[in-house]
């Protein structure tokens, strides 16, 4: 299966670090995020990878080259102007002619791609989103009210939500819904598909998932023992 890694973003949440390095090359222990991501794909028997680049893309190309060091075949796209999280796929219409996966370039996970793919095919989805449960602690007291009268008060509650991991399986037919040359996000795509009744679904992953674009997750990743295998999830506790 072909995989597209989205690496065109500016990584504003990790500034000032990302003023020097693109987010996918930020170091986790002794290795860049992108190297750990490529190792995960290789362990899952992926061989064909497309990397979308924009901001500081020349550094990403210099690091990965053609993918020989990872036993992968890597090709690149280059955005002249930012195209959002999904817009760059419009440059790969001819390449993505079968079920493919899209991954944000700042994700670390132990997700089984085969299990994810089995769910996608079993439900005949056009798009399946890998999801995780995230607990978020509010920094404020939350008030519930009716007609200006307080009915309940919760002091800094912890909310649990189902969130996107930034990993998607898609069918090539989805590409026809992505415009050329204009910014287009995953939110734009999913709302478009929902409005047309096109089958979309979710896959719940209960293992390791870190979004390195968030400072808290980036710091958590530094404390883990990364090698050829991902660390055990039971040792990770992430609360946003």
N, C-alpha and C positions, 0 to 999 in steps of 0.2 A: 504494500500500500504506500502511496505517495503522501508525504507529510510536508506541510507548509509551516515554517517557523516565522512568526511575525517579529521582526527586529527593527522596525523603522521609527519607533517612538523616541522621544527625547528624555524620558526618565525623569520628569520634573520632580517627582516625589522624593528622589534620592539626591537632589542637588545639595551641595555643590559637587559631590563626587562625579556625577554624570556630566559635568561640564568638561571633564577630561576623558572619560571612558563612556562608551555607550552602555546602557544598562545590561545587555546580555554578556558583556565582558567584565562586569563587576565580580571581584573575587569572592568565592565562598571557600573558606580555609585556603588551600593552595591552588584551587582551580576556578576558572571563570564559570559563571552560571551556564553559559552556552555549552561549554565542554561537558558539564554534568548532564545537561539536557540531551546532547547528542549521544552520550553513553547510554542513557535510558532508552533512547530510540533503537540503538544498536542491540541492546539486550532484548528488545521486543521484536527483533528480526526485521526492522525497517532498514531499507537500503537507499531509497530515493528521497532526497530532501531538497526543498526549495526554501531559501531564506530571503525574505523581503527586507530590503534595507532602505534607509533614508539618512537620518542623523548619524554622522560619523560612520557611515556604512563602509568606508574604505578600511577601517580598522577591523571590522568584522570579516571582510573578505580576506584580509591579510592573515588573520588568525586561522580561519577555517580552510582557505584555499579550495581545492576540489573535493575535500573530505577524505583523502586517502589515509590520513593518520587515524581516522575513526572507522575505516572500512565502510565508508558511505560515499554516495555520489551526490555532490552538492552543486546546485545551480542558484543563481541570484537574480532578483529584480531590484531596480533602483527607482525610488520615488523622487521626481523633481520637486514636487510639492507634497506635503503630508496628505495621505489618502484615508486616514482613519484606520480602524482595526480590521476591517474587512475589504475596503476599497482596493488594496493591492492585489486581491485575487483576480481582479479584472484583467491583469496582465498575464495571467496563467491559464486563460480559457482553453488554449489548445493543448496544454500539458495535463490538465486535470480532467481526464476522460473516464474516470471510474471513481468509486468511493474513495474519498481522501480525508485526511485529518488536518486540522488547523490548530496550532499551539502558540500561545503567547511566548515570547522569548525570555520571559522572566519567571517561568514556572519550574518548580522542582516537585516531583511526585514519584510514587511507586505504583501508579495506576497500571493495571494489566490491559494493554491495548487489545488483545484478543477477546477478553471478557467484555470490554467496552464495545468492540465491533459486533460481537454476538448479540448484545442488547439492541444495537442500532438496526441490525438486519431482522431480528426477530419481530420488531415492532414496525418494520417497513417505514421508518422515518426518513424524511428528506434531510433533517438536521437533528442530531442528538447532542445534548450539552452535558459534559461531565460536571457533576455538582458535588458540593460538600456542605456539611453543616458548620456554620461559623457562629461562635458566641461573641457578641459585641457588648462591652460594658458602656452604658451611657454615662457621660460625665455630669449629667444634670438630674435633678429630681423631676420625674415625669408626672404631670397632672392630667387626670381625666375629668371632664366637666360636661355638664348639660345645662344649656341656657344660662351660662355664667356662674353656675353653682358647682363647686368641687364635689365629685362623687367618689374619687379615689386618688391616692398619692403613693407613688413608688420612688423611694430614694435610690438613685443611681442603679436602675435595674439592669440585669444582663439579658439581652435579647438573643434568641436563636433563630437564624434564618438559613434557608437553602440558597446557596450562592453559586455562581458560575466559577469554575476553576480556570477558565480561559483555555479550555481544550474542547474541540468540537469535531464531530464526524459529519461529513456532508456528502450529498450526492451531486454529481456534476450539473444536474438540472438547476440547482440553486444559483449557479453562476449567471443565469439569465436575468436574475433579479438584482444584480449588482451593476450599477452604472459605471461608465468609463470616465476616468480622469477627474472625479470629484470625491471629496471626503465622504466616506460611508462606513458607519460603525456597525458592530454586531447588533446593537439595539435597533438600528434602522432595519437591518435584515430580518431580525426575528419578528418585529412588528409588521413588516411587509408580508411575511409568510403567514402570520396569524390572521391578518386581515383577509387573506385569500383562502384560508382553511387548509393550508398545506401542512401535512403531518410533521410535527416537531415533538421531541421528547427529551427526557432527562435520564441520566445514569448516575446513581448515588455512589460515590466512592468514600469509603470509611477509613482509608489509609493515609499515607503521608501526602500533604499538599502544602506548599509554601509559595506565596506570591512575593518574589524578591523585590518587586517594585514598592512594597510597603516596608518602611524602616523596621517595624517590629518583626516581620518575617525575615528580613535580611539579617537582623541581629540573631534571631533564633537559629538560622541556618549556620551561622558561624560556630555555634556551640556543638554541632553534630559532627560525627566522625564520618566524613565522606570519603569513599574509595570507589572501587568498581561496583559495589552494591550500595543501594540507598540505606540509610540508617533505619533502625526499627522505629515504627511510628509510636509504639507505646511509651517511648521515652520523650515524646514531644508533646508539649501542652501549649497551645496558642490561643490567647484571648486578645482580640483586637483592642 
